[in-house]
Amino acid sequence: SITIRPQLCTYLLFAVLLALLEGARRGRTWLLAGVPPLFAAWVNLHGGFLAGLCVLGAVAAGVFLDALLRRPGDGRAPPPVRRALAFAGAGVASAAATLANPYGVGLWAWLARSLGVDRSDRISEWRSVGLDSQSGILVALIVLCAVALGRRWRWVPSAHALVLAGLSLMAVRHLRHGAFVAIAACFCAPGALHALYRRWAAPPPHDLEPGQLARFRILVAALLLPALGGYFLLPGRGLPELRLRADGSSPFPTGAVQYLDAHPEVRGNLLVHFDWAQLVIYRYAPRLRVFFDGRFRTVYPAEVEEDFFAFHRGEQPDAWRRALDRYPTEWVLVEAEAPAAKLLREDPAWRVVYRDAQAVLYGRGPGPEPVVRGEPPESLPFAPP
């Protein structure tokens, strides 16, 4: 699969936000001046800025709660009430900064509509925690953080507890938020986790002094950076060749891709299986135009999304045909055993153009005899020929 995604911007900016907020919570409130500009950039990169706003609100609430409870803080910090007001001001300014996008308030209206749509049946990362290895790692991290912070609850800042509790609830409901828990744990629970580790594990012969740790980091960087630079810059070296594979966790239709490469006359409007759509865009645009892809409502109207998934489910005759009858669909590329493939097989208006054990390509109207193969190629180069 293609792993360079806009979420990477969110994970980076989320870590930067936590660093700014933690520094401000410890007394350097001037760091809050960098938070609104961060959100002004974030809102134009990825919708994950909403998680950032929630965390900002949780930290502000935690600082305010500690002020009410008169809990001790960092000796260098401003008075608790003044610090809480500084966080509240940063929150208001950051929310206003998110309006600095091409759509203004319209982006918030769109998000309100889009986030109300349940996609757990369509995208695995929107599903809740289940009985699998990925869920197990997330649950283990949440439990460890809860136990570690629970043992030291008298000294845990309210901001840390609120942030980790809120993010953990989000991650249990939607797996894709698990990365936020992992990043937040690095800021909110390292001391507690270390104390828990020291309680359970045998103590080391001696602890590293801060100066020793700093020198160790410099040594690692000094060794690693030249090695990486040499690997990528030396002639004949570089990233390994990316390949499309017909099996595994992210299978691609290698046989159909091979057919499309060899038949440039296949052009126009293609209704393609969701997991393959962005590959088609990368490899064949503008020759082939896809019906729908993983950008969802950031690009496509809600009714197009509904018609697309109704077609692939193939449940109701009047619903699954909308994607064929309402739009100028000329080609359909789906999994060979998908419900839609079986329905099209019985439709005289559509013919099989290419078929193998993995995928089938349909065309509208009469044409030459179909190309039928057995197993698709095991792999193909990712880049087009």
Order of alpha helices (4+ residues) and beta strands (2+ residues): alpha-alpha-alpha-alpha-alpha-alpha-alpha-alpha-alpha-alpha-beta-alpha-beta-alpha-beta-alpha-alpha-alpha-beta-alpha-beta-beta-beta-beta
